[in-house]
């Protein structure tokens, strides 16, 4: 347990140094960014938990930093053979407002980056709702690609 706490604090300090190097100097702004990163990680964990429980899903894996930066993919979902579904990227947000904003930006992406599902996975959203949103968007993607 102690090692985990030490590693979390080491990661937090590393992130603070990254923000300082990027020119962010105000303590409130650093705190806001650190908290948003933690919220994002928690939302991604909830999305992974919810989607992994679906019988058609083979795996839900994190994207690389490069995929996140260029394709805006947080997680990749692969499906079991015979499911009829192709690999799909997930962009996970903590609010519907963030999803709507991301969807607007996404419309300008090249077609090869358009197989993406947007999910809200905040702690206030039930896991069954996350699964329902995922399946509805998956059906829509499959009907239009």
Chimera marker file (.cmm) of the C-alpha trace (Angstrom):
<marker_set name="trace">
<marker id="1" x="0.000" y="0.000" z="0.000" r="1" g="1" b="0" radius="0.5"/>
<marker id="2" x="2.781" y="2.406" z="0.933" r="1" g="1" b="0" radius="0.5"/>
<marker id="3" x="4.513" y="1.800" z="-2.423" r="1" g="1" b="0" radius="0.5"/>
<marker id="4" x="1.303" y="2.667" z="-4.257" r="1" g="1" b="0" radius="0.5"/>
<marker id="5" x="0.929" y="5.955" z="-2.383" r="1" g="1" b="0" radius="0.5"/>
<marker id="6" x="4.577" y="6.826" z="-3.029" r="1" g="1" b="0" radius="0.5"/>
<marker id="7" x="4.131" y="6.088" z="-6.728" r="1" g="1" b="0" radius="0.5"/>
<marker id="8" x="0.980" y="8.226" z="-6.908" r="1" g="1" b="0" radius="0.5"/>
<marker id="9" x="2.776" y="11.133" z="-5.234" r="1" g="1" b="0" radius="0.5"/>
<marker id="10" x="5.774" y="10.707" z="-7.543" r="1" g="1" b="0" radius="0.5"/>
<marker id="11" x="3.439" y="10.829" z="-10.540" r="1" g="1" b="0" radius="0.5"/>
<marker id="12" x="1.687" y="13.932" z="-9.150" r="1" g="1" b="0" radius="0.5"/>
<marker id="13" x="5.004" y="15.732" z="-8.626" r="1" g="1" b="0" radius="0.5"/>
<marker id="14" x="6.111" y="14.794" z="-12.127" r="1" g="1" b="0" radius="0.5"/>
<marker id="15" x="2.895" y="16.252" z="-13.518" r="1" g="1" b="0" radius="0.5"/>
<marker id="16" x="3.424" y="19.468" z="-11.517" r="1" g="1" b="0" radius="0.5"/>
<marker id="17" x="6.905" y="19.850" z="-13.005" r="1" g="1" b="0" radius="0.5"/>
<marker id="18" x="5.495" y="19.275" z="-16.524" r="1" g="1" b="0" radius="0.5"/>
<marker id="19" x="2.919" y="22.021" z="-15.968" r="1" g="1" b="0" radius="0.5"/>
<marker id="20" x="5.562" y="24.410" z="-14.609" r="1" g="1" b="0" radius="0.5"/>
<marker id="21" x="7.800" y="23.716" z="-17.618" r="1" g="1" b="0" radius="0.5"/>
<marker id="22" x="4.817" y="24.424" z="-19.887" r="1" g="1" b="0" radius="0.5"/>
<marker id="23" x="4.601" y="27.895" z="-18.345" r="1" g="1" b="0" radius="0.5"/>
<marker id="24" x="1.686" y="27.356" z="-15.995" r="1" g="1" b="0" radius="0.5"/>
<marker id="25" x="2.657" y="29.091" z="-12.767" r="1" g="1" b="0" radius="0.5"/>
<marker id="26" x="-0.554" y="29.806" z="-10.842" r="1" g="1" b="0" radius="0.5"/>
<marker id="27" x="-1.367" y="27.388" z="-8.026" r="1" g="1" b="0" radius="0.5"/>
<marker id="28" x="-5.145" y="27.414" z="-8.703" r="1" g="1" b="0" radius="0.5"/>
<marker id="29" x="-4.561" y="26.581" z="-12.386" r="1" g="1" b="0" radius="0.5"/>
<marker id="30" x="-2.136" y="23.764" z="-11.503" r="1" g="1" b="0" radius="0.5"/>
<marker id="31" x="-4.643" y="22.371" z="-8.988" r="1" g="1" b="0" radius="0.5"/>
<marker id="32" x="-7.449" y="22.547" z="-11.563" r="1" g="1" b="0" radius="0.5"/>
<marker id="33" x="-5.385" y="20.713" z="-14.181" r="1" g="1" b="0" radius="0.5"/>
<marker id="34" x="-4.219" y="18.047" z="-11.725" r="1" g="1" b="0" radius="0.5"/>
<marker id="35" x="-7.794" y="17.419" z="-10.608" r="1" g="1" b="0" radius="0.5"/>
<marker id="36" x="-9.063" y="17.252" z="-14.197" r="1" g="1" b="0" radius="0.5"/>
<marker id="37" x="-6.421" y="14.623" z="-15.017" r="1" g="1" b="0" radius="0.5"/>
<marker id="38" x="-7.512" y="12.550" z="-12.025" r="1" g="1" b="0" radius="0.5"/>
<marker id="39" x="-11.178" y="12.911" z="-12.999" r="1" g="1" b="0" radius="0.5"/>
<marker id="40" x="-10.294" y="11.805" z="-16.529" r="1" g="1" b="0" radius="0.5"/>
<marker id="41" x="-8.446" y="8.719" z="-15.294" r="1" g="1" b="0" radius="0.5"/>
<marker id="42" x="-11.380" y="7.788" z="-13.052" r="1" g="1" b="0" radius="0.5"/>
<marker id="43" x="-13.815" y="8.187" z="-15.957" r="1" g="1" b="0" radius="0.5"/>
<marker id="44" x="-11.626" y="6.010" z="-18.194" r="1" g="1" b="0" radius="0.5"/>
<marker id="45" x="-11.518" y="3.315" z="-15.493" r="1" g="1" b="0" radius="0.5"/>
<marker id="46" x="-15.322" y="3.382" z="-15.201" r="1" g="1" b="0" radius="0.5"/>
<marker id="47" x="-15.732" y="3.162" z="-18.975" r="1" g="1" b="0" radius="0.5"/>
<marker id="48" x="-13.314" y="0.223" z="-19.102" r="1" g="1" b="0" radius="0.5"/>
<marker id="49" x="-15.201" y="-1.538" z="-16.307" r="1" g="1" b="0" radius="0.5"/>
<marker id="50" x="-18.582" y="-0.984" z="-17.975" r="1" g="1" b="0" radius="0.5"/>
<marker id="51" x="-17.606" y="-1.894" z="-21.543" r="1" g="1" b="0" radius="0.5"/>
<marker id="52" x="-15.454" y="-4.914" z="-20.581" r="1" g="1" b="0" radius="0.5"/>
<marker id="53" x="-18.559" y="-6.530" z="-19.066" r="1" g="1" b="0" radius="0.5"/>
<marker id="54" x="-20.300" y="-6.739" z="-22.454" r="1" g="1" b="0" radius="0.5"/>
<marker id="55" x="-20.233" y="-10.305" z="-23.857" r="1" g="1" b="0" radius="0.5"/>
<marker id="56" x="-19.192" y="-9.141" z="-27.353" r="1" g="1" b="0" radius="0.5"/>
<marker id="57" x="-16.112" y="-7.264" z="-26.093" r="1" g="1" b="0" radius="0.5"/>
<marker id="58" x="-12.710" y="-8.913" z="-26.222" r="1" g="1" b="0" radius="0.5"/>
<marker id="59" x="-10.691" y="-6.084" z="-24.675" r="1" g="1" b="0" radius="0.5"/>
<marker id="60" x="-10.679" y="-2.416" z="-23.697" r="1" g="1" b="0" radius="0.5"/>
<marker id="61" x="-7.137" y="-1.040" z="-23.780" r="1" g="1" b="0" radius="0.5"/>
<marker id="62" x="-5.628" y="2.422" z="-23.271" r="1" g="1" b="0" radius="0.5"/>
<marker id="63" x="-4.430" y="4.303" z="-26.320" r="1" g="1" b="0" radius="0.5"/>
<marker id="64" x="-0.863" y="5.469" z="-26.687" r="1" g="1" b="0" radius="0.5"/>
<marker id="65" x="-0.060" y="9.117" z="-25.927" r="1" g="1" b="0" radius="0.5"/>
<marker id="66" x="0.410" y="9.639" z="-29.682" r="1" g="1" b="0" radius="0.5"/>
<marker id="67" x="-3.040" y="8.203" z="-30.482" r="1" g="1" b="0" radius="0.5"/>
<marker id="68" x="-4.567" y="10.363" z="-27.779" r="1" g="1" b="0" radius="0.5"/>
<marker id="69" x="-2.862" y="13.478" z="-29.162" r="1" g="1" b="0" radius="0.5"/>
<marker id="70" x="-3.504" y="12.895" z="-32.874" r="1" g="1" b="0" radius="0.5"/>
<marker id="71" x="-6.696" y="10.832" z="-32.978" r="1" g="1" b="0" radius="0.5"/>
<marker id="72" x="-8.242" y="11.903" z="-29.640" r="1" g="1" b="0" radius="0.5"/>
<marker id="73" x="-8.677" y="8.255" z="-28.628" r="1" g="1" b="0" radius="0.5"/>
<marker id="74" x="-8.547" y="7.464" z="-24.893" r="1" g="1" b="0" radius="0.5"/>
<marker id="75" x="-9.306" y="3.747" z="-25.141" r="1" g="1" b="0" radius="0.5"/>
<marker id="76" x="-9.567" y="1.076" z="-27.855" r="1" g="1" b="0" radius="0.5"/>
<marker id="77" x="-12.263" y="-1.585" z="-27.837" r="1" g="1" b="0" radius="0.5"/>
<marker id="78" x="-11.780" y="-4.847" z="-29.717" r="1" g="1" b="0" radius="0.5"/>
<marker id="79" x="-14.509" y="-7.407" z="-30.203" r="1" g="1" b="0" radius="0.5"/>
<marker id="80" x="-14.759" y="-11.186" z="-30.106" r="1" g="1" b="0" radius="0.5"/>
<marker id="81" x="-14.609" y="-13.066" z="-33.403" r="1" g="1" b="0" radius="0.5"/>
<marker id="82" x="-18.034" y="-13.435" z="-34.929" r="1" g="1" b="0" radius="0.5"/>
<marker id="83" x="-19.441" y="-10.315" z="-33.282" r="1" g="1" b="0" radius="0.5"/>
<marker id="84" x="-19.446" y="-8.485" z="-36.613" r="1" g="1" b="0" radius="0.5"/>
<marker id="85" x="-17.864" y="-5.376" z="-35.127" r="1" g="1" b="0" radius="0.5"/>
<marker id="86" x="-14.580" y="-3.713" z="-36.037" r="1" g="1" b="0" radius="0.5"/>
<marker id="87" x="-12.205" y="-2.126" z="-33.520" r="1" g="1" b="0" radius="0.5"/>
<marker id="88" x="-13.488" y="1.198" z="-32.227" r="1" g="1" b="0" radius="0.5"/>
<marker id="89" x="-11.915" y="4.091" z="-30.353" r="1" g="1" b="0" radius="0.5"/>
<marker id="90" x="-13.466" y="5.643" z="-27.270" r="1" g="1" b="0" radius="0.5"/>
<marker id="91" x="-13.248" y="9.205" z="-26.102" r="1" g="1" b="0" radius="0.5"/>
<marker id="92" x="-14.252" y="9.324" z="-22.443" r="1" g="1" b="0" radius="0.5"/>
<marker id="93" x="-15.489" y="12.489" z="-20.780" r="1" g="1" b="0" radius="0.5"/>
<marker id="94" x="-16.812" y="13.334" z="-17.345" r="1" g="1" b="0" radius="0.5"/>
<marker id="95" x="-19.781" y="15.423" z="-18.532" r="1" g="1" b="0" radius="0.5"/>
<marker id="96" x="-22.205" y="15.654" z="-21.440" r="1" g="1" b="0" radius="0.5"/>
<marker id="97" x="-21.076" y="19.244" z="-22.021" r="1" g="1" b="0" radius="0.5"/>
<marker id="98" x="-17.548" y="17.927" z="-22.665" r="1" g="1" b="0" radius="0.5"/>
<marker id="99" x="-18.922" y="15.272" z="-25.032" r="1" g="1" b="0" radius="0.5"/>
<marker id="100" x="-20.858" y="17.819" z="-27.085" r="1" g="1" b="0" radius="0.5"/>
<marker id="101" x="-17.787" y="20.047" z="-27.332" r="1" g="1" b="0" radius="0.5"/>
<marker id="102" x="-15.583" y="17.121" z="-28.391" r="1" g="1" b="0" radius="0.5"/>
<marker id="103" x="-18.123" y="15.943" z="-30.980" r="1" g="1" b="0" radius="0.5"/>
<marker id="104" x="-18.139" y="19.392" z="-32.616" r="1" g="1" b="0" radius="0.5"/>
<marker id="105" x="-14.347" y="19.350" z="-32.924" r="1" g="1" b="0" radius="0.5"/>
<marker id="106" x="-14.386" y="15.759" z="-34.133" r="1" g="1" b="0" radius="0.5"/>
<marker id="107" x="-16.497" y="16.507" z="-37.213" r="1" g="1" b="0" radius="0.5"/>
<marker id="108" x="-13.479" y="18.197" z="-38.806" r="1" g="1" b="0" radius="0.5"/>
<marker id="109" x="-11.230" y="15.127" z="-38.432" r="1" g="1" b="0" radius="0.5"/>
<marker id="110" x="-10.237" y="13.070" z="-41.497" r="1" g="1" b="0" radius="0.5"/>
<marker id="111" x="-12.513" y="10.074" z="-42.240" r="1" g="1" b="0" radius="0.5"/>
<marker id="112" x="-9.961" y="7.503" z="-41.007" r="1" g="1" b="0" radius="0.5"/>
<marker id="113" x="-10.316" y="8.957" z="-37.499" r="1" g="1" b="0" radius="0.5"/>
<marker id="114" x="-14.107" y="8.868" z="-37.442" r="1" g="1" b="0" radius="0.5"/>
<marker id="115" x="-14.688" y="5.414" z="-35.941" r="1" g="1" b="0" radius="0.5"/>
<marker id="116" x="-14.976" y="6.865" z="-32.469" r="1" g="1" b="0" radius="0.5"/>
<marker id="117" x="-17.518" y="6.590" z="-29.665" r="1" g="1" b="0" radius="0.5"/>
<marker id="118" x="-17.990" y="9.380" z="-27.123" r="1" g="1" b="0" radius="0.5"/>
<marker id="119" x="-18.929" y="8.327" z="-23.592" r="1" g="1" b="0" radius="0.5"/>
<marker id="120" x="-19.701" y="10.072" z="-20.339" r="1" g="1" b="0" radius="0.5"/>
<marker id="121" x="-18.375" y="7.897" z="-17.508" r="1" g="1" b="0" radius="0.5"/>
<marker id="122" x="-18.610" y="10.180" z="-14.486" r="1" g="1" b="0" radius="0.5"/>
<marker id="123" x="-19.240" y="8.570" z="-11.093" r="1" g="1" b="0" radius="0.5"/>
<marker id="124" x="-22.847" y="9.810" z="-11.289" r="1" g="1" b="0" radius="0.5"/>
<marker id="125" x="-23.511" y="7.736" z="-14.424" r="1" g="1" b="0" radius="0.5"/>
<marker id="126" x="-24.532" y="4.124" z="-13.809" r="1" g="1" b="0" radius="0.5"/>
<marker id="127" x="-22.431" y="1.444" z="-15.498" r="1" g="1" b="0" radius="0.5"/>
<marker id="128" x="-25.518" y="0.118" z="-17.320" r="1" g="1" b="0" radius="0.5"/>
<marker id="129" x="-26.074" y="3.612" z="-18.788" r="1" g="1" b="0" radius="0.5"/>
<marker id="130" x="-22.466" y="3.709" z="-20.012" r="1" g="1" b="0" radius="0.5"/>
<marker id="131" x="-22.979" y="0.301" z="-21.666" r="1" g="1" b="0" radius="0.5"/>
<marker id="132" x="-26.276" y="1.453" z="-23.204" r="1" g="1" b="0" radius="0.5"/>
<marker id="133" x="-24.678" y="4.613" z="-24.642" r="1" g="1" b="0" radius="0.5"/>
<marker id="134" x="-21.790" y="2.543" z="-25.996" r="1" g="1" b="0" radius="0.5"/>
<marker id="135" x="-24.056" y="0.012" z="-27.720" r="1" g="1" b="0" radius="0.5"/>
<marker id="136" x="-26.295" y="2.687" z="-29.263" r="1" g="1" b="0" radius="0.5"/>
<marker id="137" x="-23.310" y="4.530" z="-30.727" r="1" g="1" b="0" radius="0.5"/>
<marker id="138" x="-21.740" y="1.248" z="-31.885" r="1" g="1" b="0" radius="0.5"/>
<marker id="139" x="-24.908" y="0.349" z="-33.802" r="1" g="1" b="0" radius="0.5"/>
<marker id="140" x="-24.929" y="3.806" z="-35.356" r="1" g="1" b="0" radius="0.5"/>
<marker id="141" x="-21.273" y="3.484" z="-36.391" r="1" g="1" b="0" radius="0.5"/>
<marker id="142" x="-21.854" y="0.052" z="-37.896" r="1" g="1" b="0" radius="0.5"/>
<marker id="143" x="-24.810" y="1.390" z="-39.907" r="1" g="1" b="0" radius="0.5"/>
<marker id="144" x="-22.802" y="4.327" z="-41.319" r="1" g="1" b="0" radius="0.5"/>
<marker id="145" x="-19.347" y="2.840" z="-42.006" r="1" g="1" b="0" radius="0.5"/>
<link id1="1" id2="2" r="1" g="1" b="0" radius="0.2"/>
<link id1="2" id2="3" r="1" g="1" b="0" radius="0.2"/>
<link id1="3" id2="4" r="1" g="1" b="0" radius="0.2"/>
<link id1="4" id2="5" r="1" g="1" b="0" radius="0.2"/>
<link id1="5" id2="6" r="1" g="1" b="0" radius="0.2"/>
<link id1="6" id2="7" r="1" g="1" b="0" radius="0.2"/>
<link id1="7" id2="8" r="1" g="1" b="0" radius="0.2"/>
<link id1="8" id2="9" r="1" g="1" b="0" radius="0.2"/>
<link id1="9" id2="10" r="1" g="1" b="0" radius="0.2"/>
<link id1="10" id2="11" r="1" g="1" b="0" radius="0.2"/>
<link id1="11" id2="12" r="1" g="1" b="0" radius="0.2"/>
<link id1="12" id2="13" r="1" g="1" b="0" radius="0.2"/>
<link id1="13" id2="14" r="1" g="1" b="0" radius="0.2"/>
<link id1="14" id2="15" r="1" g="1" b="0" radius="0.2"/>
<link id1="15" id2="16" r="1" g="1" b="0" radius="0.2"/>
<link id1="16" id2="17" r="1" g="1" b="0" radius="0.2"/>
<link id1="17" id2="18" r="1" g="1" b="0" radius="0.2"/>
<link id1="18" id2="19" r="1" g="1" b="0" radius="0.2"/>
<link id1="19" id2="20" r="1" g="1" b="0" radius="0.2"/>
<link id1="20" id2="21" r="1" g="1" b="0" radius="0.2"/>
<link id1="21" id2="22" r="1" g="1" b="0" radius="0.2"/>
<link id1="22" id2="23" r="1" g="1" b="0" radius="0.2"/>
<link id1="23" id2="24" r="1" g="1" b="0" radius="0.2"/>
<link id1="24" id2="25" r="1" g="1" b="0" radius="0.2"/>
<link id1="25" id2="26" r="1" g="1" b="0" radius="0.2"/>
<link id1="26" id2="27" r="1" g="1" b="0" radius="0.2"/>
<link id1="27" id2="28" r="1" g="1" b="0" radius="0.2"/>
<link id1="28" id2="29" r="1" g="1" b="0" radius="0.2"/>
<link id1="29" id2="30" r="1" g="1" b="0" radius="0.2"/>
<link id1="30" id2="31" r="1" g="1" b="0" radius="0.2"/>
<link id1="31" id2="32" r="1" g="1" b="0" radius="0.2"/>
<link id1="32" id2="33" r="1" g="1" b="0" radius="0.2"/>
<link id1="33" id2="34" r="1" g="1" b="0" radius="0.2"/>
<link id1="34" id2="35" r="1" g="1" b="0" radius="0.2"/>
<link id1="35" id2="36" r="1" g="1" b="0" radius="0.2"/>
<link id1="36" id2="37" r="1" g="1" b="0" radius="0.2"/>
<link id1="37" id2="38" r="1" g="1" b="0" radius="0.2"/>
<link id1="38" id2="39" r="1" g="1" b="0" radius="0.2"/>
<link id1="39" id2="40" r="1" g="1" b="0" radius="0.2"/>
<link id1="40" id2="41" r="1" g="1" b="0" radius="0.2"/>
<link id1="41" id2="42" r="1" g="1" b="0" radius="0.2"/>
<link id1="42" id2="43" r="1" g="1" b="0" radius="0.2"/>
<link id1="43" id2="44" r="1" g="1" b="0" radius="0.2"/>
<link id1="44" id2="45" r="1" g="1" b="0" radius="0.2"/>
<link id1="45" id2="46" r="1" g="1" b="0" radius="0.2"/>
<link id1="46" id2="47" r="1" g="1" b="0" radius="0.2"/>
<link id1="47" id2="48" r="1" g="1" b="0" radius="0.2"/>
<link id1="48" id2="49" r="1" g="1" b="0" radius="0.2"/>
<link id1="49" id2="50" r="1" g="1" b="0" radius="0.2"/>
<link id1="50" id2="51" r="1" g="1" b="0" radius="0.2"/>
<link id1="51" id2="52" r="1" g="1" b="0" radius="0.2"/>
<link id1="52" id2="53" r="1" g="1" b="0" radius="0.2"/>
<link id1="53" id2="54" r="1" g="1" b="0" radius="0.2"/>
<link id1="54" id2="55" r="1" g="1" b="0" radius="0.2"/>
<link id1="55" id2="56" r="1" g="1" b="0" radius="0.2"/>
<link id1="56" id2="57" r="1" g="1" b="0" radius="0.2"/>
<link id1="57" id2="58" r="1" g="1" b="0" radius="0.2"/>
<link id1="58" id2="59" r="1" g="1" b="0" radius="0.2"/>
<link id1="59" id2="60" r="1" g="1" b="0" radius="0.2"/>
<link id1="60" id2="61" r="1" g="1" b="0" radius="0.2"/>
<link id1="61" id2="62" r="1" g="1" b="0" radius="0.2"/>
<link id1="62" id2="63" r="1" g="1" b="0" radius="0.2"/>
<link id1="63" id2="64" r="1" g="1" b="0" radius="0.2"/>
<link id1="64" id2="65" r="1" g="1" b="0" radius="0.2"/>
<link id1="65" id2="66" r="1" g="1" b="0" radius="0.2"/>
<link id1="66" id2="67" r="1" g="1" b="0" radius="0.2"/>
<link id1="67" id2="68" r="1" g="1" b="0" radius="0.2"/>
<link id1="68" id2="69" r="1" g="1" b="0" radius="0.2"/>
<link id1="69" id2="70" r="1" g="1" b="0" radius="0.2"/>
<link id1="70" id2="71" r="1" g="1" b="0" radius="0.2"/>
<link id1="71" id2="72" r="1" g="1" b="0" radius="0.2"/>
<link id1="72" id2="73" r="1" g="1" b="0" radius="0.2"/>
<link id1="73" id2="74" r="1" g="1" b="0" radius="0.2"/>
<link id1="74" id2="75" r="1" g="1" b="0" radius="0.2"/>
<link id1="75" id2="76" r="1" g="1" b="0" radius="0.2"/>
<link id1="76" id2="77" r="1" g="1" b="0" radius="0.2"/>
<link id1="77" id2="78" r="1" g="1" b="0" radius="0.2"/>
<link id1="78" id2="79" r="1" g="1" b="0" radius="0.2"/>
<link id1="79" id2="80" r="1" g="1" b="0" radius="0.2"/>
<link id1="80" id2="81" r="1" g="1" b="0" radius="0.2"/>
<link id1="81" id2="82" r="1" g="1" b="0" radius="0.2"/>
<link id1="82" id2="83" r="1" g="1" b="0" radius="0.2"/>
<link id1="83" id2="84" r="1" g="1" b="0" radius="0.2"/>
<link id1="84" id2="85" r="1" g="1" b="0" radius="0.2"/>
<link id1="85" id2="86" r="1" g="1" b="0" radius="0.2"/>
<link id1="86" id2="87" r="1" g="1" b="0" radius="0.2"/>
<link id1="87" id2="88" r="1" g="1" b="0" radius="0.2"/>
<link id1="88" id2="89" r="1" g="1" b="0" radius="0.2"/>
<link id1="89" id2="90" r="1" g="1" b="0" radius="0.2"/>
<link id1="90" id2="91" r="1" g="1" b="0" radius="0.2"/>
<link id1="91" id2="92" r="1" g="1" b="0" radius="0.2"/>
<link id1="92" id2="93" r="1" g="1" b="0" radius="0.2"/>
<link id1="93" id2="94" r="1" g="1" b="0" radius="0.2"/>
<link id1="94" id2="95" r="1" g="1" b="0" radius="0.2"/>
<link id1="95" id2="96" r="1" g="1" b="0" radius="0.2"/>
<link id1="96" id2="97" r="1" g="1" b="0" radius="0.2"/>
<link id1="97" id2="98" r="1" g="1" b="0" radius="0.2"/>
<link id1="98" id2="99" r="1" g="1" b="0" radius="0.2"/>
<link id1="99" id2="100" r="1" g="1" b="0" radius="0.2"/>
<link id1="100" id2="101" r="1" g="1" b="0" radius="0.2"/>
<link id1="101" id2="102" r="1" g="1" b="0" radius="0.2"/>
<link id1="102" id2="103" r="1" g="1" b="0" radius="0.2"/>
<link id1="103" id2="104" r="1" g="1" b="0" radius="0.2"/>
<link id1="104" id2="105" r="1" g="1" b="0" radius="0.2"/>
<link id1="105" id2="106" r="1" g="1" b="0" radius="0.2"/>
<link id1="106" id2="107" r="1" g="1" b="0" radius="0.2"/>
<link id1="107" id2="108" r="1" g="1" b="0" radius="0.2"/>
<link id1="108" id2="109" r="1" g="1" b="0" radius="0.2"/>
<link id1="109" id2="110" r="1" g="1" b="0" radius="0.2"/>
<link id1="110" id2="111" r="1" g="1" b="0" radius="0.2"/>
<link id1="111" id2="112" r="1" g="1" b="0" radius="0.2"/>
<link id1="112" id2="113" r="1" g="1" b="0" radius="0.2"/>
<link id1="113" id2="114" r="1" g="1" b="0" radius="0.2"/>
<link id1="114" id2="115" r="1" g="1" b="0" radius="0.2"/>
<link id1="115" id2="116" r="1" g="1" b="0" radius="0.2"/>
<link id1="116" id2="117" r="1" g="1" b="0" radius="0.2"/>
<link id1="117" id2="118" r="1" g="1" b="0" radius="0.2"/>
<link id1="118" id2="119" r="1" g="1" b="0" radius="0.2"/>
<link id1="119" id2="120" r="1" g="1" b="0" radius="0.2"/>
<link id1="120" id2="121" r="1" g="1" b="0" radius="0.2"/>
<link id1="121" id2="122" r="1" g="1" b="0" radius="0.2"/>
<link id1="122" id2="123" r="1" g="1" b="0" radius="0.2"/>
<link id1="123" id2="124" r="1" g="1" b="0" radius="0.2"/>
<link id1="124" id2="125" r="1" g="1" b="0" radius="0.2"/>
<link id1="125" id2="126" r="1" g="1" b="0" radius="0.2"/>
<link id1="126" id2="127" r="1" g="1" b="0" radius="0.2"/>
<link id1="127" id2="128" r="1" g="1" b="0" radius="0.2"/>
<link id1="128" id2="129" r="1" g="1" b="0" radius="0.2"/>
<link id1="129" id2="130" r="1" g="1" b="0" radius="0.2"/>
<link id1="130" id2="131" r="1" g="1" b="0" radius="0.2"/>
<link id1="131" id2="132" r="1" g="1" b="0" radius="0.2"/>
<link id1="132" id2="133" r="1" g="1" b="0" radius="0.2"/>
<link id1="133" id2="134" r="1" g="1" b="0" radius="0.2"/>
<link id1="134" id2="135" r="1" g="1" b="0" radius="0.2"/>
<link id1="135" id2="136" r="1" g="1" b="0" radius="0.2"/>
<link id1="136" id2="137" r="1" g="1" b="0" radius="0.2"/>
<link id1="137" id2="138" r="1" g="1" b="0" radius="0.2"/>
<link id1="138" id2="139" r="1" g="1" b="0" radius="0.2"/>
<link id1="139" id2="140" r="1" g="1" b="0" radius="0.2"/>
<link id1="140" id2="141" r="1" g="1" b="0" radius="0.2"/>
<link id1="141" id2="142" r="1" g="1" b="0" radius="0.2"/>
<link id1="142" id2="143" r="1" g="1" b="0" radius="0.2"/>
<link id1="143" id2="144" r="1" g="1" b="0" radius="0.2"/>
<link id1="144" id2="145" r="1" g="1" b="0" radius="0.2"/>
</marker_set>
